[in-house]
Amino acid sequence: MAKTQHDVCELFCYNKKKIGTLKKSMLAAEKITALTDIFKVLSDATRTKILFALSKGELCVCDIAHVLDLSISAVSHDNVL
């Protein structure tokens, strides 16, 4: 979708107090990286299902495979365990 003239501020300005507060509350780079890694894991439906199953209790690969109707190989090679 092409930008129109109405999509761009005519006058560049910002709320210094709001921006200052926001900048102070931003997460450190290490925490952002850690969160990004979590979201990468959760972006795969199978991994999310595995994590959900594990959140209910300790399970072996065989249990997870049975619950998710997957092969043991598919579960153990998912790189999340």
C-alpha positions in Angstrom: 0.0 0.0 0.0 1.5 3.3 -1.1 1.9 6.0 1.5 -0.2 9.1 1.0 0.7 12.6 2.2 -1.7 12.0 5.2 0.4 9.1 6.4 3.3 11.3 7.3 3.4 13.9 10.1 3.5 17.4 8.7 5.5 18.7 11.7 8.0 16.5 13.5 7.6 16.8 17.2 7.3 14.4 20.2 6.3 14.4 23.8 9.7 14.7 25.6 8.3 13.6 28.9 6.6 10.5 27.5 9.5 9.5 25.3 12.0 10.0 28.2 9.9 7.8 30.5 9.6 5.2 27.8 13.3 5.2 27.0 14.1 4.6 30.7 11.7 1.7 30.9 12.9 -0.1 27.8 14.4 -3.5 28.3 18.1 -4.2 28.1 19.3 -5.7 24.8 20.0 -9.1 26.5 16.3 -9.3 27.7 15.1 -8.3 24.2 17.2 -11.1 22.7 15.9 -13.6 25.3 12.3 -12.6 24.5 12.9 -12.9 20.8 14.2 -16.4 21.3 11.1 -17.3 23.2 8.9 -16.0 20.5 10.9 -17.9 17.9 10.2 -21.1 19.7 6.5 -20.3 20.1 6.1 -19.4 16.4 6.1 -23.2 15.6 2.7 -24.9 16.4 4.3 -28.2 17.3 6.8 -26.6 19.7 4.0 -24.7 21.3 2.0 -27.9 21.8 5.1 -29.6 23.3 5.6 -26.7 25.7 2.0 -26.7 26.7 2.1 -30.5 27.4 5.3 -30.0 29.4 3.7 -27.2 31.4 1.2 -29.8 32.8 4.0 -32.0 34.2 7.1 -34.0 33.4 6.8 -36.1 30.3 9.2 -38.3 28.4 9.5 -38.2 24.6 7.2 -41.2 24.2 4.5 -39.5 26.3 4.7 -36.3 24.2 4.6 -38.2 21.0 1.5 -40.1 22.1 -0.3 -37.0 23.3 0.5 -35.0 20.1 0.0 -38.0 17.7 3.5 -37.6 16.4 6.4 -40.0 16.0 9.1 -40.2 18.6 11.5 -39.1 16.0 9.5 -36.0 15.2 9.3 -35.0 18.8 12.9 -35.7 19.7 14.2 -33.8 16.6 12.1 -30.7 17.2 15.1 -29.0 18.9 12.9 -27.7 21.7 13.5 -30.4 24.3 
